[in-house]
Amino acid sequence: MTFVLRLLSALALTFLFGASAAEAHPHVWITARSEVVYAPDGSITGVRHAWTFDEMFTTYALQGIETKAKGVYSREELGPLAQTNVESLKEYSYFTFAKADGKKEKFVEPVDYFLEYKDSELTLHFTLPVKTPFKAKQTMLEVFDPSYFIDFKFDDKDPIKLNGAPDACKMQFQRPNDGTANAQRLNEQNFMNGDNSNYGAMFANKIMVDCP
């Protein structure tokens, strides 16, 4: 079962628990850590993500995976699932959106990806290269799910790093405003009919890098 089908199946299961499940809210929770990766010449080459899934989704995702030791999942045993995950994320632009001086930048397929199982949670690690390395006075990076099916919360202690950035570059990180009350007033039908297809943008995590 692909990563996307696992998500959709998890969504379908929530409808079995009554009307409250029909309210618009996330069904998968991710705690994220990210790095903006720079080349020696000061150009941005990509973004390195580490996304930790909530325990409930982790339990669901691990169903059917055979291991040598019960409750222990090696990187090799999780390899096929990791590949399925990153391939499925392509359809959703990897939930990662970048602009350089106001111009949209494109990413190519992830590299160096793997899944790690620790403390009852799965973490997906992957590097997302930009199509063409670039330099910019201002770079905006946003991480969010437009449908708000997945909630991205960046780690409290170590959310963002600039890896190899020029000394003059300064970063600002903006967490999303709390729009929970508004989200609860929107039901799943609103999302399905497209009226709020980009509702998740109000929950975007924004990374802004200024380089003189």
C-alpha positions as MATLAB code, in Angstrom:
seq = 'MTFVLRLLSALALTFLFGASAAEAHPHVWITARSEVVYAPDGSITGVRHAWTFDEMFTTYALQGIETKAKGVYSREELGPLAQTNVESLKEYSYFTFAKADGKKEKFVEPVDYFLEYKDSELTLHFTLPVKTPFKAKQTMLEVFDPSYFIDFKFDDKDPIKLNGAPDACKMQFQRPNDGTANAQRLNEQNFMNGDNSNYGAMFANKIMVDCP';
ca = [
       0.000    0.000    0.000;
       1.425    3.369   -0.986;
       2.001    6.199    1.456;
      -0.915    8.157    0.002;
      -3.252    5.162    0.217;
      -2.232    4.679    3.841;
      -3.168    8.292    4.523;
      -6.487    7.979    2.753;
      -7.253    4.759    4.601;
      -6.478    6.457    7.887;
      -8.871    9.258    6.922;
     -11.608    6.762    6.079;
     -11.216    5.119    9.478;
     -11.839    8.409   11.259;
     -15.349    8.612    9.805;
     -16.246    5.433   11.703;
     -16.035    7.288   15.018;
     -18.971    9.651   14.597;
     -19.868   13.151   13.484;
     -16.991   14.842   15.270;
     -14.596   13.155   12.844;
     -16.205   15.039    9.967;
     -14.888   18.365   11.208;
     -11.970   19.681    9.206;
      -8.773   19.070   11.097;
      -5.507   17.205   10.623;
      -5.435   13.428   10.672;
      -1.666   13.030   10.696;
       0.725   15.048   12.852;
       4.353   15.624   11.933;
       7.092   17.189   14.041;
       9.623   18.618   11.621;
      13.251   19.665   11.597;
      14.788   21.154    8.469;
      18.071   22.462    7.121;
      18.627   24.882    4.265;
      21.718   23.518    2.505;
      24.308   25.791    0.884;
      27.185   25.159   -1.531;
      30.657   26.638   -0.844;
      29.906   29.502   -3.256;
      26.922   30.596   -1.138;
      24.168   29.259   -3.376;
      21.268   27.248   -1.989;
      21.324   23.653   -3.202;
      18.380   22.137   -1.345;
      16.491   21.443    1.843;
      17.109   18.565    4.214;
      14.033   17.396    6.126;
      13.467   15.127    9.110;
       9.743   14.486    9.663;
       8.624   12.543   12.724;
       5.143   11.020   12.475;
       2.792   10.712   15.426;
       2.584    7.366   17.237;
      -0.871    6.469   15.914;
       0.119    6.909   12.295;
       3.442    5.164   12.943;
       1.627    2.104   14.276;
      -0.632    2.062   11.227;
       2.216    2.530    8.747;
       4.243   -0.338   10.205;
       1.493   -2.913    9.779;
       2.598   -5.881    7.700;
       6.325   -5.079    7.754;
       8.369   -8.172    8.607;
      11.370   -7.775   10.919;
      14.049  -10.044   12.313;
      13.468   -8.821   15.860;
      10.024   -7.970   17.207;
       9.538   -4.231   17.678;
      12.889   -3.410   16.071;
      12.922   -1.943   12.565;
      16.232   -1.515   10.772;
      16.876    1.045    8.055;
      17.107   -1.793    5.542;
      13.755   -3.295    6.598;
      12.130    0.118    6.311;
      13.780    0.827    2.948;
      10.828   -0.109    0.702;
       8.442    1.985    2.797;
      10.831    4.946    2.696;
      10.991    4.721   -1.097;
       7.210    4.552   -1.354;
       6.895    7.584    0.923;
       9.158    9.892   -1.070;
       7.709    8.748   -4.402;
       4.166    9.442   -3.192;
       5.110   12.873   -1.838;
       6.023   14.078   -5.332;
       2.347   14.589   -6.172;
       2.125   17.069   -3.295;
       5.326   18.960   -4.118;
       6.824   17.421   -0.979;
       4.797   19.965    1.015;
       7.780   22.279    0.490;
       7.514   25.575   -1.386;
      10.326   28.045   -2.094;
      10.713   31.509   -3.580;
      13.949   33.332   -4.353;
      13.488   37.102   -4.539;
       9.812   36.438   -5.261;
      10.407   33.833   -7.973;
       9.219   30.274   -7.435;
      11.956   27.675   -7.268;
      11.481   24.047   -8.232;
      12.704   20.922   -6.472;
      13.747   17.630   -7.999;
      13.306   14.127   -6.612;
      14.639   13.503   -3.085;
      17.984   11.869   -2.386;
      19.569   10.303    0.706;
      16.196    9.237    2.056;
      15.568    6.696    4.815;
      13.170    5.907    7.655;
      14.229    5.668   11.281;
      12.183    4.026   14.051;
      12.821    5.313   17.563;
      10.698    5.800   20.698;
       7.615    4.353   18.954;
       7.770    6.921   16.155;
       8.862    6.864   12.540;
      11.036    9.657   11.179;
      11.433   10.193    7.449;
      14.783   11.743    6.508;
      15.348   13.072    2.999;
      17.191   15.767    1.086;
      15.228   17.766   -1.470;
      17.584   19.322   -4.063;
      16.558   22.444   -5.937;
      16.419   22.065   -9.700;
      19.004   24.815  -10.164;
      21.143   26.099   -7.257;
      20.522   29.788   -6.705;
      21.616   32.866   -4.799;
      19.050   35.371   -3.575;
      18.856   38.399   -1.337;
      15.690   36.998    0.171;
      14.641   33.360    0.199;
      11.223   32.268    1.457;
      10.638   28.634    2.317;
       7.231   27.333    3.409;
       6.327   23.889    4.711;
       2.629   22.978    4.917;
      -0.122   20.768    3.548;
      -2.554   22.867    1.452;
      -5.437   20.534    2.363;
      -4.586   20.640    6.089;
      -4.821   16.847    6.203;
      -1.321   16.805    7.714;
      -0.317   19.194   10.472;
       3.332   20.234   10.418;
       4.723   21.471   13.730;
       8.389   22.326   13.811;
      10.510   21.091   16.689;
      10.537   23.455   19.679;
      14.273   23.241   20.385;
      15.928   22.804   17.019;
      13.510   23.633   14.184;
      15.697   25.147   11.446;
      19.370   25.239   10.558;
      21.326   27.003    7.844;
      23.939   24.502    6.691;
      26.961   26.225    5.172;
      25.295   29.629    4.703;
      27.459   32.750    4.265;
      28.099   34.541    7.561;
      26.123   37.598    6.458;
      22.910   35.623    5.966;
      20.270   35.999    8.665;
      17.263   33.759    9.214;
      13.817   34.354   10.627;
      11.389   31.555   11.421;
       7.651   32.181   11.692;
       5.332   29.567   13.085;
       1.711   29.521   11.852;
      -0.994   31.444   13.648;
      -3.492   29.360   15.564;
      -6.448   28.979   13.212;
      -7.923   25.970   14.974;
     -11.287   27.578   15.641;
     -11.726   28.478   11.978;
     -10.630   25.026   10.885;
     -13.231   23.335   13.050;
     -15.986   25.376   11.428;
     -15.064   24.015    8.038;
     -16.229   20.473    7.386;
     -14.610   17.882    5.179;
     -17.051   18.607    2.345;
     -15.621   22.115    2.035;
     -12.216   20.605    1.374;
     -13.477   17.998   -1.069;
     -15.340   20.496   -3.258;
     -12.253   22.681   -3.621;
     -13.558   25.793   -1.872;
     -10.782   25.562    0.678;
      -8.215   23.594   -1.296;
      -5.423   25.853   -0.058;
      -6.780   26.370    3.441;
      -3.632   24.829    4.899;
      -1.603   27.863    3.781;
      -2.712   29.710    6.895;
      -0.881   27.013    8.870;
       2.344   27.362    6.866;
       5.689   27.357    8.662;
       7.733   30.147    7.071;
      11.517   30.311    6.896;
      12.929   33.598    5.635;
      16.631   34.019    4.848;
      18.091   37.425    4.046;
      21.559   37.595    2.490;
      22.926   41.106    1.734;
];
